[in-house]
């Protein structure tokens, strides 16, 4: 593939100027994982969540390898230049139509695991855990890039990791609403001998596999065998635990057992207590990398999943690719999951579209136009009647 009709020449200098420093960078770490020279690092503290160059002689925006022709980082970035049409064309052979606000899909269903343990320990029906286990058992994957809670879990810091067994998959279950660049576990998976890797991540991460494949960003793409996306409006900075939950509500993170978002930030405590925090109070801790992200629906995954809608123990499931349909159909046939039509919850479908539009409106007019294609303008507020 060529950039701007000629040879692809863009490297770290362009990525730094156009993405990392402009607010487009989501912190997905695709560039770090794809770098063949190991000169890109990743900072996930102090609210940063961004790549940086490890070699200081060229300055933060310079790269000697890039000047000598290495372009892997820009090829791997799912926010660099024509990322959305590139990923669309690779996965679907066409670009998104204006009405496809939630991205291109084949089917939308409601699904949940039939395994009682997965159902109880997982989020909204345990579907993602069930898919990973099924894919492991049937040879589709031999490892998965997921997130865990750091250490004993009491810090509630989400960190990337590799799951290869049932217990490791169960250990990664549940939702965290702070950020983990799950792609960063890729190296550990490869070192452990993985050849067929599943990625579980939000839209910013699930666009990485098709982008690196379309743009031929080195050897990384060939090992991605399954791409499971998580619906995501935003994530929050880790500071929200101390600065809001504890400071205002006396909720200590070491005493928390489970979290969810269903119109409010829900928190269950180890002692059985339950709290609800209004989402409007959480907005001040929105992670910087989420503020311009247009992808609520993980539009470039094989299967996108999320716990929105009326049924708390069912997962809204968007089947996007042939591989995604093959896996879901086989899981339904063998009883690993049970399903029902998405139309059983029309409110969930409407909310999917609404939140997809909200996210697409964030995308700046200064960048490529495709993410905003078809997005309706906001209705003007009517003057109050006196």
C-alpha positions, 0 to 999 in steps of 0.5 A: 500500500502506498501513502498519497499515491507514492511510496510510504515514507511517513515515520515516527516524526509524522506520527508524533506531529499528526497523532501523538501530540494532537489529541488523536492518539488513543494510547492503543500502543499499536506503534510500540508493538510493531516497532522492529527496533524496540525504540518506542516505549509506553507510559501509562502513569500520571494520566498519560497513556502514550508512546514515546521515543526511547532514544534522546539524540533526535529529540522526542519527535525524531527517529534515526531508524525512521530517517533511514526508511523504517515506517512500521509505527505509522503503518500500525497506527489506527489513527494515522491518516486514512485508518478507517477506510484502510481497515474497512477495505481490508475487513469488508472489501468496502468502506462504511456507508453513511447510515452505518453509524455503528460500523459494518456488520452482518448480524446483531444478537443478544448472547450469553454463556450457558456455563454457570461459572462463566455467567456468574464471574463474567460481565453481562452474561460472560460472553467474552470469556466463553468465546475465548475458552471455546476458541482455545478449545477448538484450536482457533487461538492459543493465547489471548491478550486481555487485561487484569487487575494489577497485583492482588487487585486492590489497586484497581489498576488495569494492566495488560496480560496473556491468558492461556488457560481457563483460570487465566481467562476467568481471572481477566473477566469483568469490566475495568473502566480505566485503561489497559493497552492490551496490545502491550502483552503481545510480546509476552504471548509470542515469547511464550510460543503463541502463534494464534492470538486473540485480542480483546480490547476497545475500538481503539485497540481492535482497529490495530490488527486490520490496520497492520495487516492492510498496511503490511506493518511487519510480522505482527499481523500474521499472529492475530487470529481473533479480534474481540471488541468491547463497546466503549464510550470512554475510559477514566484516569486511574486518579478517579478512585482517590480523587472522586470515589474516596474523597467524596464518597468514602469508597476505598478501592481496596474494598471494591469487588465489582464495577459496571456502568449502566447509566451510572457508575455502579460499584459493589463492595466486598462487604455487600454494599452498593453505590451509584455515582452519577456519570456527570461527576466522572467526566472530569476524569475522562482519559485524554486519549478518549476525548477525540475517539470516534469509535464507540462500537469497536467497528473493526473487530470480528465480534463486538460486544457490550452490556447495553440495553434492558437485559443485564445478563445478556451481551449485545453482540455485533457480528462483523466478519465471516470468522465472527459469524462462524464462531458465533454460529458454532457456539450456538449450535453446540450450546456453549452460548444461547442467543436471541434476536437483537430486536428483542431489545430495540432500546439497545439497538437505538442506544448503540446507534446513539452512542456511536453518533456521539462518539463520531461527533468527537472526531475533529474536522481537521482530520480525515472526513470518513469517521464523520460521514453521515453523522447528523448535526446536533439539533439546535436548542429551542428557545425557552417559551416565556 
